[in-house]
Amino acid sequence: MTTYAHLSEPELELLRRAETVAAQRLAPIAAAGEPGRINRTLLAALAEHGLLDEVFRRDPDGGYRSVSATALCLLREGLARSSTEAETALALQGLGAYPILGAGTPEVIAEWIPRLAAGQAAAGFALTEPEAGSDVAALTLTATPDEAGFRLRGEKIYISNAPDADIYSVFAKTSPDAGSRGITAFAVPRESAGLSGQPLHLLSPHPIGRLVFDGVFVPRSHVLGEVDRGMGVAMRTLDLFRPSVGAFAVGMAQAALDSAVEHAKRRRGFGRTLGEFQAVSHQLAEVATRIQAARLLVHSAARAYDAGIRPTGQAAAMAKLFATETAQFAVDTAIQVHGARALEQGHLLEHLYREVRAPRIYEGASEIQREIISRWLLRDPG
Ligand SMILES: Cc1cc2nc3c(=O)[nH]c(=O)nc-3n(C[C@H](O)[C@H](O)[C@H](O)COP(=O)(O)OP(=O)(O)OC[C@H]3O[C@@H](n4cnc5c(N)ncnc54)[C@H](O)[C@@H]3O)c2cc1C
């Protein structure tokens, strides 16, 4: 297909495999889950069908290594085209696990990564707080030294997979006056004494909640990376994942467009099909063009990341910004083409309309992406 002419055969095969498995195997399991809570059957199925193996790649010596940014994008686009819940379950597993995979001690990696890769445990990435969203350096959850470790006190909010995740990558202040240079990352099991939480219910069926840390003891072995270097751990994870949020958006946008095209071919009014009205067909052409532009931006940012080019900040920011805004436009246009039926509860587009909103806010709101791009444009070349 010309849309994917820039991909290799194995890459295209990965995208197609994710889409097919999601449509045939995962969508029914997703539909049977409880909205807003972790669907453990779905996680196990992602492992059973080999998709988590793509996120947690094995070395010949049995160790684990990072997925490529491009493969992550292809998995996320393919899954999103057929099941947003399956897509989200896979993405959250990676987001929560990668700080551990990239910066954990050998013992913590050995304890958690095999279970996460097998879909037997769920992970969460806990950065946001009630008073620290976009401005993450303002976080106030504190970690104070305590004998052989640290005590964590404070609160996290809007944490995907909370409160049911089995292990969290938690970012806490260890040097309160040092801003982003005073943050440390920790691996915190759900069973830790003093850790509690409640689910939150959003517009979409996303598993998400709040976490309260009431003097939670975390042993020194559970520090991820170095003390006061946790922001780097968070940013390295987000650098890998940011283009793939765009891929999630592209997958949703493509599903919306496919549905609108089918509808425009079939639905008749005024003696012709909707697609025969130029006012409709040109809207579809516009959406298709923007989706392809978004896809190419996403793949270009992912390829830059995989080529080791750093920083990839502006490329990833452009990809995430353009793809998530395009997806909102695509879903809205597809609803307009469908008319009232798209608003019925249970319709694909009603579902996508609820799902498409959040990616413009999380992992850096659109305004933050524009900040990254404009700072790069206006930077002092010296
Ligand atoms: C579905 C979902 C899942 C999430 N999952 C996680 C998770 O797993 N882990 C986690 O840690 N967090 C998660 N979050 C939280 C998310 O990362 C934050 O919502 C996000 O960082 C924005 O923070 P905020 O909501 O507090 O908005 P604020 O920071 O209060 O910003 C509100 C708005 O102000 C504007 N704004 C803010 N700063 C600027 C600026 N500098 N310039 C211009 N405009 C600005 C933007 O329009 C922004 O949307 C999730 C959120 C959602 C919706």
The ligand as a Gaussian input file, in Angstrom:
#p B3LYP/6-31G(d) Opt

LIG

0 1
 C       -6.054000       9.658000      30.280000
 C       -4.890000      10.225000      31.061000
 C       -3.885000       9.370000      31.474000
 C       -2.811000       9.850000      32.232000
 N       -1.866000       8.976000      32.673000
 C       -0.839000       9.430000      33.446000
 C        0.130000       8.519000      33.968000
 O        0.065000       7.312000      33.727000
 N        1.118000       9.022000      34.755000
 C        1.216000      10.343000      35.063000
 O        2.130000      10.709000      35.781000
 N        0.308000      11.238000      34.583000
 C       -0.722000      10.816000      33.792000
 N       -1.680000      11.689000      33.325000
 C       -1.606000      13.090000      33.715000
 C       -1.089000      13.969000      32.585000
 O        0.262000      13.702000      32.332000
 C       -1.368000      15.427000      32.980000
 O       -2.777000      15.601000      32.906000
 C       -0.652000      16.421000      32.070000
 O        0.726000      16.429000      32.304000
 C       -1.188000      17.848000      32.236000
 O       -1.213000      18.190000      33.571000
 P       -2.556000      18.807000      34.215000
 O       -3.706000      17.943000      33.796000
 O       -2.320000      19.005000      35.657000
 O       -2.759000      20.183000      33.497000
 P       -2.010000      21.584000      33.829000
 O       -0.557000      21.383000      33.930000
 O       -2.721000      22.229000      34.952000
 O       -2.311000      22.368000      32.501000
 C       -3.654000      22.687000      32.103000
 C       -3.594000      23.309000      30.738000
 O       -2.884000      24.517000      30.799000
 C       -2.159000      24.729000      29.618000
 N       -0.726000      24.880000      29.942000
 C       -0.036000      24.328000      30.965000
 N        1.243000      24.706000      30.943000
 C        1.390000      25.530000      29.907000
 C        2.474000      26.264000      29.340000
 N        3.717000      26.190000      29.865000
 N        2.241000      27.013000      28.247000
 C        1.001000      27.080000      27.700000
 N       -0.061000      26.406000      28.177000
 C        0.121000      25.653000      29.259000
 C       -2.426000      23.502000      28.725000
 O       -3.493000      23.801000      27.856000
 C       -2.854000      22.458000      29.695000
 O       -3.711000      21.471000      29.098000
 C       -2.746000      11.236000      32.555000
 C       -3.765000      12.091000      32.116000
 C       -4.825000      11.614000      31.385000
 C       -5.913000      12.548000      30.927000

